Structure formats: structure tokens, C-alpha cells
Amino acid sequence: MKTALRFVLVLGLICLVMGGGVAVLFAAFQARVQAKEREQFDLALRQVLPEGKIELRAGSRDDASDVYAERDAQGKAVRYAARGAAQGYSSNVRVLVSVDAGTMALCRVAVLSQQETPGLGANVSLTRSTWTLWDKTGHALGASHRGEVEPFENVFLDQFTGRTVEQLDRVDAMTAATITSNAVKQGVRRAVARITDALGKE
């Protein structure tokens, strides 16, 4: 009986120390993690709204319900962007979506976060450069592509461009990752619904 009680006390003490250590580490790194997430979001926002001035249209900055507007030099809204999310195979798949202000057709879809199966669903956020080895070598030596940003593609996400929400069924799922593909589509639907809802309240 004494051995069992001693074991329980030692185990409890270890759990208490480990829990306290995790809490201290979380507090120490929380600001850095939030800053990194903000940086990644800003990069994704610039990917989906690449040209004009970006402003917060609705929401309260860093809120999942935020809607952003991209304006041209004359101040006219040309694109809107919002976040959406849906449950995938093993994680919540979060996306950022931009639409054309006039037609509401999809412009770009970027994956903000996912923890799907490596090599399958995780490929939803895998991008590949469209430059050849020759292009990259020339760029590194300054002989070609002066001032250009290296272009990347994602065969699955690129299918969304130009489609409306009603046409999402025509987007082909990734091989062996149908659940993740459907989660992205659902996230896109929710993002577009968020945009139309924000515009309807004006």
C-alpha cells in the first residue's frame, strides 16, 4: 500500500512540474508564436490580394470573421478577402480566399494552416516553382527575371481561380485526399459567405 501511495505521489509531482514547465514555456513563447502567425497571415493576404491597397472592411483585425478589401489607385474596391475553415481528415483546414468585387468569382485561395496526412492531404499547401533550373540559375546570377518574384503553383488550389461558389463541384479533388479537398471547398464557401454577408450589411 505504501509503495502504491508513494508511486501516486511521485507521479503527481512529476505531472505538476511538467505542467508548470509547459505553462512557463507557453507564456515565454506566446508573443513570438503570435507574431509569426501574424507574419504568415500578412504574407497570405498579400498573395490573395497582390496589387492594390489593403484595408480592413469588416471585423476587428485578427478576428476570423475579418473581411478585407483591396482598392485600386482611385480607391475603388477590386477584390475582397476573408477566412474560412472546415474539418478535414485529421485537422481543421483554414483557408484565405479572395473574390472579384464585381463578379464574386474566386481570384485566389491560400491555405493558412492544416495538419493533414503528410504526402496526401498535406499536399493541399504544397507549392512548386514554375521556373526551370535554367531560370533559377539565371536569376541567381542576375542574368534573367530581373526584379521578378519567383512564381509558384499549386495544381489543386489553382483550379479555384475564375470559378464561382456554384462551380466548386467542378474542382477535382486531390488523389487519395478527397476529405481534405472537400474541407478546402467548404472553407472557400464559408469565406465567400462571410464576404457576401459583410457586403450585404452595408
Helices and strands as residue ranges (DSSP letters): H 2-48, E 53-58, E 67-71, E 77-87, E 92-100, E 106-113, G 121-125, E 128-129, H 133-141, E 152-153, G 157-160, G 165-170, H 178-200
